[in-house]
Amino acid sequence: MKRKSLRVIGVMVLMVLCGFWTGCDDGGSSGLSNKDPGNNDINTVVAFGDSITQGNHCQCHSYPSRLGGLIGKRVINTGIAGSRVKDGVSRAPSVIRTYRPGFFLILYGVNDVIHGSDPSAIINGLSQMVAICREHNVVPVLATYPMPITDHEVFGGPTLVLNAEIRTLAKAVGVRCVDLEREFEANPAWYLSDGLHPNDAGTQVITMAFADLF
């Protein structure tokens, strides 16, 4: 059997073991709401993440810049290219204090995977972000990552493992989860040539997935 075929089979096994086909628990079909916003603005949403959120790799509009018009809210792009979960934990409180959002869309962890971080450490950081949001009356949302392919294929398996843990965390703490892994299904049509960042079409897929929350 060819090496490539073995990789494909290995990824399919990981998909099954990691619950690829089950997706996130999105909390039902009801729209996302914040029933106790405190001093926060329910018409403000923060998009919080790395380069996929920032959108600096694609010569196209980022997903946060597209999202606002679809959901009728102000969407603030606070993505920082190359940032990792520990960076997100550190800056989450100041971002919340600055923008006073009603909602916080969290897409973090793939840079940690690329740097070889243990999934449990990544999940611990994401859990801290959720707790920070709740302490400030902000509704958090978690998201899984599109599975890396082509140039970043080596990180595909670890990303599937992380995504499974993100789904588990979302269910455990009772937050909505956007399953970008399921939305992309590793379709090359949605990626730039590096196999990690979304192209224009992929960015639109991400936008629509988050818009469905509202």
C-alpha positions as CSV (number, residue, x, y, z in Angstrom):
1,M,0.0,0.0,0.0
2,K,1.3,3.4,-0.9
3,R,2.4,5.8,1.9
4,K,-0.2,8.4,0.9
5,S,-3.0,5.9,1.2
6,L,-1.8,4.9,4.6
7,R,-1.9,8.6,5.7
8,V,-5.5,8.9,4.4
9,I,-6.6,5.8,6.3
10,G,-4.9,7.1,9.4
11,V,-6.7,10.4,9.2
12,M,-10.0,8.6,8.7
13,V,-9.4,6.5,11.8
14,L,-8.6,9.7,13.7
15,M,-11.8,11.3,12.4
16,V,-13.9,8.5,13.9
17,L,-12.0,8.3,17.2
18,C,-12.2,12.1,17.6
19,G,-15.9,12.3,16.9
20,F,-15.4,14.0,13.5
21,W,-18.8,13.0,12.3
22,T,-20.7,14.2,15.4
23,G,-19.8,17.8,15.3
24,C,-20.2,20.4,18.0
25,D,-23.1,20.6,20.3
26,D,-24.5,23.9,19.1
27,G,-27.1,24.2,21.9
28,G,-30.0,23.8,19.5
29,S,-31.4,26.0,16.7
30,S,-32.2,29.0,18.9
31,G,-30.3,32.2,18.3
32,L,-27.4,33.1,20.5
33,S,-28.4,35.5,23.3
34,N,-26.9,37.3,26.3
35,K,-29.6,37.5,29.0
36,D,-27.3,39.2,31.5
37,P,-24.9,41.5,29.7
38,G,-24.3,43.9,32.5
39,N,-22.5,46.9,31.1
40,N,-21.7,45.1,27.9
41,D,-23.2,45.9,24.5
42,I,-25.2,43.0,23.1
43,N,-24.8,44.5,19.6
44,T,-21.0,44.1,19.8
45,V,-19.2,40.9,19.0
46,V,-15.4,40.3,19.4
47,A,-13.7,37.8,17.1
48,F,-10.8,36.5,19.1
49,G,-8.0,34.4,17.6
50,D,-4.9,34.1,15.4
51,S,-4.1,34.7,11.7
52,I,-7.2,32.9,10.6
53,T,-9.3,35.4,12.4
54,Q,-7.1,38.4,11.5
55,G,-7.2,37.4,7.9
56,N,-3.7,38.6,7.0
57,H,-2.8,35.7,4.7
58,C,-5.7,36.0,2.3
59,Q,-6.0,38.9,-0.1
60,C,-9.7,39.1,0.8
61,H,-12.0,40.5,3.5
62,S,-11.6,38.7,6.9
63,Y,-14.4,36.7,8.3
64,P,-15.1,39.3,11.1
65,S,-15.4,42.1,8.5
66,R,-18.0,40.1,6.6
67,L,-19.9,38.9,9.7
68,G,-21.3,42.2,11.0
69,G,-23.5,42.9,7.9
70,L,-25.0,39.4,8.1
71,I,-25.9,39.5,11.8
72,G,-26.7,43.2,12.3
73,K,-24.0,43.7,15.0
74,R,-20.6,45.5,15.2
75,V,-17.9,42.8,14.9
76,I,-14.5,43.7,16.2
77,N,-11.5,41.8,14.8
78,T,-8.9,41.2,17.5
79,G,-7.1,38.4,15.8
80,I,-3.3,38.4,16.0
81,A,-1.2,36.3,13.6
82,G,1.0,33.7,15.3
83,S,-0.6,34.1,18.7
84,R,-1.1,31.2,21.0
85,V,-3.5,30.2,23.7
86,K,-1.4,31.7,26.5
87,D,-1.4,35.0,24.6
88,G,-5.1,34.9,24.3
89,V,-5.6,34.2,28.0
90,S,-3.4,37.2,28.9
91,R,-5.1,39.7,26.6
92,A,-8.7,38.5,26.9
93,P,-9.5,40.7,29.9
94,S,-8.2,43.9,28.3
95,V,-10.0,43.2,25.1
96,I,-13.3,42.8,27.0
97,R,-12.7,46.0,29.0
98,T,-11.9,47.9,25.8
99,Y,-14.9,46.8,23.7
100,R,-17.5,45.6,26.2
101,P,-18.8,43.0,23.8
102,G,-21.9,40.9,24.5
103,F,-20.3,37.9,22.6
104,F,-16.8,36.5,22.2
105,L,-16.0,34.1,19.3
106,I,-12.9,32.1,20.3
107,L,-10.8,30.4,17.6
108,Y,-7.5,29.5,19.2
109,G,-5.1,26.6,19.4
110,V,-3.6,25.6,16.0
111,N,-0.4,27.6,16.6
112,D,0.0,25.7,19.8
113,V,-0.4,22.4,17.9
114,I,2.2,23.6,15.4
115,H,4.6,24.3,18.3
116,G,4.0,20.9,19.8
117,S,1.9,21.9,22.8
118,D,0.0,19.2,24.7
119,P,-3.7,19.3,23.9
120,S,-4.6,19.4,27.6
121,A,-2.6,22.6,28.1
122,I,-4.4,24.1,25.1
123,I,-7.8,23.1,26.5
124,N,-6.9,24.5,29.9
125,G,-6.2,27.9,28.2
126,L,-9.5,27.8,26.3
127,S,-11.3,26.9,29.5
128,Q,-9.7,30.0,31.1
129,M,-10.9,32.2,28.3
130,V,-14.4,30.9,28.8
131,A,-14.2,31.6,32.5
132,I,-12.9,35.2,31.9
133,C,-15.8,35.8,29.5
134,R,-18.3,34.7,32.0
135,E,-16.8,36.7,34.8
136,H,-17.4,39.8,32.7
137,N,-20.9,38.9,31.6
138,V,-19.8,38.0,28.0
139,V,-21.2,35.0,26.2
140,P,-18.3,32.9,24.8
141,V,-18.4,30.7,21.7
142,L,-15.7,28.0,20.9
143,A,-14.8,26.8,17.5
144,T,-12.8,23.9,16.0
145,Y,-10.2,24.3,13.3
146,P,-10.3,23.2,9.7
147,M,-8.0,20.2,9.4
148,P,-4.6,21.3,8.0
149,I,-3.8,19.8,4.7
150,T,-1.0,19.9,2.0
151,D,2.0,21.9,3.4
152,H,0.6,21.6,6.9
153,E,-0.7,18.0,6.6
154,V,1.6,16.8,9.3
155,F,-0.5,18.8,11.8
156,G,-3.7,17.3,10.6
157,G,-3.9,14.4,13.2
158,P,-3.0,16.6,16.2
159,T,-5.6,19.1,15.1
160,L,-8.3,16.5,15.0
161,V,-7.3,15.5,18.5
162,L,-7.5,19.1,19.6
163,N,-10.9,19.6,17.9
164,A,-12.3,16.6,19.7
165,E,-11.2,18.1,23.0
166,I,-12.8,21.4,22.1
167,R,-16.1,19.7,21.4
168,T,-15.8,18.0,24.8
169,L,-15.0,21.2,26.5
170,A,-17.9,23.0,24.9
171,K,-20.3,20.4,26.1
172,A,-18.8,20.3,29.6
173,V,-19.1,24.0,30.2
174,G,-22.3,24.6,28.3
175,V,-21.2,26.9,25.5
176,R,-22.0,26.9,21.8
177,C,-19.4,25.5,19.4
178,V,-18.9,26.2,15.7
179,D,-17.5,23.1,14.0
180,L,-15.2,24.5,11.3
181,E,-13.6,21.1,10.9
182,R,-17.0,19.7,9.8
183,E,-17.7,22.8,7.6
184,F,-14.5,22.5,5.7
185,E,-14.3,18.6,5.5
186,A,-10.6,19.1,4.4
187,N,-11.9,20.4,1.0
188,P,-8.9,21.9,-0.8
189,A,-11.3,24.4,-2.5
190,W,-11.5,26.3,0.8
191,Y,-7.8,26.7,1.6
192,L,-4.9,28.8,0.4
193,S,-2.0,26.8,-1.0
194,D,-0.4,26.4,2.4
195,G,-3.2,24.2,3.5
196,L,-3.7,26.0,6.7
197,H,-5.3,29.4,6.0
198,P,-8.7,29.9,4.3
199,N,-8.9,31.5,0.9
200,D,-11.8,33.8,-0.1
201,A,-14.3,31.0,-0.4
202,G,-13.1,29.4,2.8
203,T,-13.4,32.7,4.6
204,Q,-17.0,32.9,3.5
205,V,-17.6,29.4,4.8
206,I,-16.3,30.5,8.2
207,T,-18.4,33.7,8.1
208,M,-21.6,31.8,7.4
209,A,-20.8,29.2,10.1
210,F,-20.5,31.9,12.7
211,A,-23.5,33.8,11.3
212,D,-25.7,30.7,11.9
213,L,-25.2,31.2,15.6
214,F,-27.3,34.4,15.5
